[in-house]
Amino acid sequence: MKDIKVKYSLMVLSYLFLIFLIIISYVSIIPEDDVPILENTESLIKEQKDIFKNNENSVYEILEKKAKSIEEIIEKEIENKEQFNSTKNKDINKKFRIQVASFKEKKKSLDVSNKLMKEFSSEKNINFEVKKIVFKNNDIFFRVINDMKLSLAEAKELCKKILNKKYQCLIVMDT
């Protein structure tokens, strides 16, 4: 009998506790009329107008896929450098070389150099050599370049001949 009284009393207490919790949660969730409500009157996101300058080296220009030939890009870069250097030193005559390839293995560079020498054996002024280049991070490359310094006009002409033979060509300023 005693166990039944304890069971019933625990059951009644648990139900009373549950009702108490329900009332507390209702009061905490449902606000009263006199409770102030805080609202943000200013917008959280500020609109800013894009002040965009379309310059020649922007991402947008690349995305527009304006077709430029390698010659146009080279001429533009050379003109920019010439304008910069002409204000610095007007007496310096620039010299250029033609780079055809660059490999990490010397054997590949020598093979390409020999192949080019055979292709251009009829030309007297076209000789290619392999030049070792060491970068700051200790990467070593062997570049195939012509052995003579050329003017810009001569470099362009030689580059056109090389491009006609289906090789790649890059005009580089000799240092």
C-alpha positions in Angstrom: 0.0 0.0 0.0 2.8 2.3 0.8 4.3 1.8 -2.6 1.1 2.7 -4.3 0.9 6.0 -2.4 4.5 6.8 -3.4 3.8 5.9 -7.0 0.6 8.1 -7.2 2.2 11.0 -5.4 5.2 10.8 -7.8 2.9 10.7 -10.8 0.9 13.7 -9.5 4.1 15.6 -8.8 5.4 14.9 -12.3 2.2 16.1 -13.9 2.2 19.2 -11.8 5.8 19.8 -12.8 4.9 19.4 -16.5 2.0 21.9 -16.2 4.4 24.3 -14.4 6.9 24.0 -17.3 4.2 24.5 -19.9 3.0 27.7 -18.2 6.6 29.1 -17.9 7.4 28.4 -21.5 4.1 30.0 -22.7 4.9 33.1 -20.7 8.4 33.3 -22.0 7.4 32.8 -25.6 4.3 34.9 -25.9 5.3 38.6 -25.2 3.2 41.0 -23.2 1.8 44.1 -24.8 4.0 46.6 -23.0 7.3 44.9 -23.9 9.3 47.1 -26.3 10.2 45.5 -29.7 13.6 46.4 -31.1 13.8 46.8 -34.8 16.6 47.9 -37.1 15.5 50.9 -39.2 18.7 51.1 -41.2 19.5 48.7 -44.0 22.1 46.1 -43.2 23.4 46.0 -46.8 24.8 49.1 -48.4 24.8 49.4 -52.1 27.9 50.8 -53.7 28.2 51.8 -57.3 31.0 50.1 -59.2 33.6 52.6 -60.3 35.1 50.6 -63.1 38.0 51.6 -65.2 38.5 49.5 -68.2 42.2 49.3 -68.7 44.1 47.1 -71.2 45.3 44.5 -68.7 42.1 43.9 -66.8 40.4 40.6 -66.2 37.4 42.0 -68.1 39.4 42.5 -71.2 40.6 38.9 -71.1 37.1 37.7 -70.6 35.9 39.7 -73.6 38.3 37.6 -75.6 39.7 40.4 -77.7 41.8 38.6 -80.3 45.3 40.0 -80.4 48.1 38.5 -82.3 51.5 37.9 -80.6 53.1 40.5 -82.8 50.6 43.2 -81.6 51.3 42.3 -78.0 55.1 42.3 -78.5 55.0 45.7 -80.3 52.8 47.2 -77.6 55.1 46.0 -74.8 58.2 47.2 -76.7 56.7 50.6 -77.3 55.9 50.9 -73.7 59.4 50.0 -72.7 60.9 52.3 -75.4 58.8 55.2 -74.1 59.9 54.5 -70.5 63.6 54.1 -71.5 63.6 57.0 -73.9 62.9 59.3 -71.1 65.7 57.7 -69.0 68.4 57.1 -71.6 68.1 58.3 -75.1 71.6 57.1 -76.2 71.0 53.3 -75.4 70.4 51.2 -78.6 68.4 48.2 -77.7 69.3 44.7 -78.9 67.1 41.7 -79.1 67.4 37.9 -79.5 65.0 35.2 -80.6 64.1 32.4 -78.1 62.6 29.3 -79.7 62.4 26.8 -76.8 63.2 26.3 -73.1 63.6 23.0 -71.4 64.7 21.6 -68.0 66.8 19.0 -69.8 69.9 20.1 -71.7 69.6 17.2 -74.2 66.2 18.3 -75.4 67.5 21.8 -75.9 70.5 20.6 -77.8 68.3 18.4 -80.0 66.0 21.3 -80.8 69.0 23.5 -81.5 70.5 21.0 -83.9 67.2 20.5 -85.7 66.8 24.3 -86.1 70.4 24.6 -87.4 69.6 22.0 -90.1 66.3 23.7 -91.1 68.0 27.1 -91.3 71.3 26.0 -92.8 70.6 28.1 -95.9 70.4 31.3 -93.8 73.8 32.7 -93.0 72.9 34.9 -90.0 70.8 32.3 -88.2 72.6 30.3 -85.6 71.2 28.9 -82.4 72.8 28.2 -79.1 71.7 26.7 -75.7 71.9 29.1 -72.8 71.7 27.9 -69.2 69.4 30.0 -67.0 69.3 29.5 -63.2 66.3 31.1 -61.4 66.2 32.3 -57.7 64.5 29.1 -56.6 67.4 27.0 -58.1 65.4 25.8 -61.1 67.6 25.4 -64.1 66.4 25.8 -67.7 68.2 25.5 -71.0 67.0 28.0 -73.5 67.4 27.8 -77.3 68.2 31.3 -78.6 69.9 32.8 -81.5 73.6 33.7 -81.0 73.5 37.2 -82.5 72.0 40.4 -81.2 69.5 41.9 -83.5 67.6 45.1 -84.0 63.9 45.0 -83.4 63.1 45.0 -87.1 65.6 42.1 -87.7 64.1 40.2 -84.8 60.6 40.6 -86.2 61.7 39.4 -89.6 63.6 36.4 -88.2 60.6 35.5 -85.9 58.3 35.5 -89.0 60.7 33.1 -90.7 60.7 30.8 -87.7 56.9 31.0 -87.4 56.5 30.1 -91.1 58.4 26.9 -90.3 55.8 26.1 -87.6 58.1 26.7 -84.6 57.3 28.9 -81.7 59.1 32.2 -81.5 59.6 34.8 -78.7 61.5 38.1 -79.1 63.5 38.8 -75.9 65.5 41.8 -74.9 69.1 40.8 -74.4 70.6 41.6 -71.0 
